[in-house]
C-alpha cells in the first residue's frame, strides 16, 4: 500500500500499477473516475518524454528497486515506466530525496541576508556614534541659551531679592514674562521680537508694601543669516512703554533707543552679549521733576552645555544710569535642565544672584527660578 494517502478508493479500469500507486487506490475497477483523464494528462506533462532524471533513479535505489526498475533510462528514446513520486518526510515541505539543484540556491539567500544584516548594523552604529542629532535635547538646550534663537519661547522668570531697602531687610519679588517670537521676512532676514513684562512686589523698600505692573520693554532685532558657523547677530530699536501702575516702578517717560546682540556658539560653548540704550522723551504725568531717562543696559553671558539637555550658565546684568552716574551690577550663576511637559519642551533654570554694586537700597543677593516653554 502506498504511504501517500491514508484513504483508498477503487481505481479506474485503465490504471496501471504506477498510476494506482500515485493516486492511492487498491485494484482496477470498472467504475469511472471523472478526473482520471486530467490526472493522466498532468502526469504526462510533468514527467515528459524521452528524458531521464537522476533523482528518479536514486529514488528507485532508495526504495529497494534495481536500475532496471527505474523510472527512466539513460539511452535516448528508451522506454520508460512511471514510478510513484518521492515520498515526503513527515514535517518537511520538500520530499526527502529532493536535490538542492531543484531549490532556490540557499547560499545566495544566506549571502544576501548577511549583507542586509551588515548594512543594518553599520547604520545603527553610525547613528549611535553621532552626537547631538538635529532635534535632540542637547541641541535644543543650546539654542535656548541664545536670546534671539529662531524659536517661539515663553519664559516665566521669577526673581526673589533679599537685603534691600535702607535697613537691608527688604524683600522683593519680580515675575518677568518674556515672550520671544521670530518672524521670517525673507530667506536671509528674520525679525525677532523680545518683550519683557514685569509684575513687581516689594516690602520694606519703603514704609509701604507695593505691588503692581512695571514699565514694559520691547526690543526688535533684525537678524541676517551669516556664513560664519554658529554666529548670530541682530540689531534694531528698543522701546520703553510707560505701563507701570505704581510711581516707584515707573520711569514716567516714554523711552526709545538702539539695541543689539551678538552670539557665538563654539562646540558646546555659547558666548554672547546683549546691549541697549534708552533715552526718555514725551514726559508722562506725575514726573515730579525727575531727570530724563538716560540709561545703558549691558548683559554679557556664557554657557556650557552637556548631553541630556543640562547647561551651566553665568551672566552679568549691568545697568548704568547716566543721570545719577550709578552702576547696578547683579551677577547670576546657575544651571538649566531641559525637560518635557507632555509633548511641550520646557527649560528649567535656577540661578543665584549677587549684587557687585548698586544704589544704597539695592538688594544684596537673590535667587532666580525660571520656566521657559518652547513652542517652536
C-alpha positions, 0 to 999 in steps of 0.5 A: 500500500502506498504511504501517500494517502491514508484513504483508498478508493477503487481505481479506474479500469485503465490504471496501471500499477504506477498510476494506482500507486500515485493516486492511492487506490487498491485494484482496477475497477470498472467504475469511472473516475471523472478526473482520471483523464486530467490526472493522466494528462498532468502526469504526462506533462510533468514527467515528459518524454524521452528524458531521464532524471537522476533523482528518479533513479536514486529514488528507485535505489532508495526504495529497494528497486534495481536500475532496471526498475527505474523510472527512466533510462539513460539511452535516448528514446528508451522506454520508460515506466512511471514510478510513484513520486518521492515520498515526503518526510513527515514535517518537511515541505520538500520530499526527502530525496529532493536535490538542492539543484531543484531549490532556490540556491540557499547560499545566495539567500544566506549571502544576501541576508548577511549583507542586509544584516551588515548594512543594518548594523553599520547604520545603527552604529553610525547613528549611535556614534553621532552626537547631538542629532538635529532635534535632540535635547542637547541641541535644543538646550543650546539654542535656548541659551541664545536670546534671539534663537529662531524659536517661539519661547515663553519664559516665566522668570521669577526673581526673589531679592533679599537685603534691600531697602535702607535697613537691608531687610527688604524683600522683593519679588519680580515675575518677568514674562518674556515672550520671544517670537521670530518672524521670517521676512525673507530667506536671509532676514528674520525679525525677532521680537523680545518683550519683557513684562514685569509684575513687581512686589516689594516690602520694606523698600519703603514704609509701604508694601507695593505691588503692581505692573512695571514699565514694559520693554520691547526690543526688535532685532533684525537678524541676517543669516551669516556664513560664519558657523554658529554666529548670530547677530541682530540689531534694531530699536528698543522701546520703553512703554510707560505701563507701570501702575505704581510711581516707584516702578515707573520711569514716567517717560516714554523711552526709545533707543538702539539695541543689539546682540551678538552670539557665538556658539563654539562646540558646546560653548555659547558666548554672547552679549546683549546691549541697549540704550534708552533715552526718555522723551514725551514726559508722562504725568506725575514726573515730579521733576525727575531727570530724563531717562538716560540709561545703558543696559549691558548683559554679557553671558556664557554657557556650557552645555552637556548631553541630556539637555543640562547647561551651566550658565553665568551672566552679568546684568549691568545697568548704568544710569547716566543721570545719577552716574550709578552702576547696578551690577547683579551677577547670576550663576546657575544651571538649566535642565531641559525637560518635557511637559507632555509633548511641550519642551520646557527649560528649567533654570535656577540661578543665584544672584549677587549684587557687585554694586548698586544704589544704597537700597539695592538688594544684596543677593537673590535667587532666580527660578525660571520656566521657559516653554518652547513652542517652536 
